[in-house]
Amino acid sequence: MMCSRMITLLILIVSLTTYAVANASDKPAPSWLQDGQFSWVVGTPVLFPVDPPDDHRYSVKDPTIVRFKDKWHLFCTIRSEKRSHQIEYLSFPDWKEADKAKRHVLDLTDGYYCAPQVFYFRPHKKWYLICQIADQSRKPGLQPAWSTNDKIDDVTGWTKPVLLFDKQPDNVSMWIDFWVICDANKAYLFFTSLNGKMWRADTTLSDFPKGWSRPRIVLEGDIFEASHTYKLKDMDNYLTVVEAQADGRRYYKAYLADTLDGDWQPLAATREKPFASPVNTRQAEHWTDSFSHGELIRAGYDETLTVDPVVNLRFLFQGVSGQDMSGKPYGQIPWKLGLLTFSQ
């Protein structure tokens, strides 16, 4: 009887082990999650500024992008002679067609609007566009705002921007590049302040896009702007990538946290060991020395901002060569968009 029970137990153990192996993810954790070593390949630019008949465009920059219904939907900032900051939208099925796609300037305000972020907020069943606009009644005049749309590709369907905060937070005198990400309970707003600080505010999902808490500093260091935060698919980690500067050139650093309200730990956060910079990228045809304001390609399009850390990790960024930016005022730097692909 004892022998029979032992055999039955062994069969059960083997069966459970076989089930666990068969149902475990066949995607191992990426090596960069342990060692912070990133290596990238960058192709030729995927998007250039295109002049309309009555204007000259200096640059295309600040991209945000999602894949929805078999198309890429890309929003970006354009800078031109007539207007310094506007948001442009285009869609295309494949990257090789990006620079041929029809461009649409969104009619959000008559003034300044730029640095978009797009996602689908499932509780409201609406697309949200987070951006920064100018409001001269406040100090600072640059303010975070939101706009919504029932259809991401309806270029005339975006609502007029509404400020995220009912009044200016009393502890913030400078902020830029606003980024929203949600977990199961809250929405979190991250931004930087151009002085080595990254900030966070939060609100409940039921109160979003209003009800933000008083912002608090969550990261300090050699960081500049364009902090973008993502959930790592099938893992209990969040990844923040944030822009830094070295000798006038832009590069990206990376930090990890277990929760969105947790502590950010450096992953690839020095000039010698960056997330993305000239030291860890290969270019078949050299065209950029800066790796600036960019967005990781997401595995979905909703408010969780989930990225697959194993399969086809890519980073859409704005770049420019040192030669092309030399001697130009910032607004006239000819930024173009490029795509980094992770390389083992």
C-alpha positions, 0 to 999 in steps of 0.5 A: 500500500505504501509503495503504491501511494509513493508511485501515485505521488511521484506520478502526480509530481511529474505531471505537475512539473510537466504542466508547469514547464509546458505552461511557463513563459518560453521567453526568458527575462532579458539580460539587460534587466540584470546587467543594464547593458543595452546595445542598439542598431539604428537605421536611416531616419524614418521621418523627416520634416516636410514643408507645406506650401506656405511654411518651412518646417525645421524639425519633427520631434517628440514622438508618441506612437501606438499600433492599433487596427493594423496601423501605426498612429504617430503624433509628434511636434513640428517646429516651423518658421510661422509657428514654433510648436504644433502637433502633427498626426500621421498613420501608416501600416509599415515603417517603410511607408512612414515618410510617405504618409499624409500629415495632419496638423491637429487644430488644438489651440491657436497658440503653443502646443507640443510634446504629445503622449497618446493612449486609450483610457479603457475606463472612459473608452476614449483616446487621450492626448496629453500635451503641454500648452501655453497659459499666460495666466499661470506661472510657469506659462507652460502647463500640462493639458489633456484632450480626448477623442473617440477615434484615434484617426479622427483628426478633427475629433480632438477636444480643446485642451483642458489643464490637468491641474485646477491650480498651479502646485505651490511647490513647482516653479518649472516643469516640462514633458508630461507623461501619464501611466496607470496601474490597477488603482491609480493614474500617475503623472511624471514630469521633469523640471530641467534641473536634475529632478523627476516628479510624480503626482497621482490621482484615482482612476475614477477621478482621472484626469482631475484630482492630482496630488501635490507633486513630489520629487522621486528621482534626482541626478544627471537628468534633463527632460522627456521621462517616459515610464512603462510597465514591463510585460509579464514582469513585476517591474516598471522602466523609466527612460529619461533624457540627459545631456553630455557636452551638448549632446542628448542621450538616454538613461534608464531606471527600474522600480517595482511599483509606480509609487516606488523608488527608482533604481539606476539600471543604465544611468551613466554616460559610460553605461547609458540606455541609448547613446553613441557609445552603445549604438551602431549606425549603418549610415551615420546621421545622429550624435544625439538620442533625444525625446523618444518613446519605446514601442509598446506591446499595446495601446492602453493606459498601462503603457506595457512594453514587451522587454523580450520581443523586438524591443525598439525605441523611436527617438529624435536625432541629429548630427553634431554637424547639422546642429552646429551654430543653430538656435535650438528652434532651428535644429533639424531633428528627424525621427529614427528607430533603434532596434535592440541587438544582443 
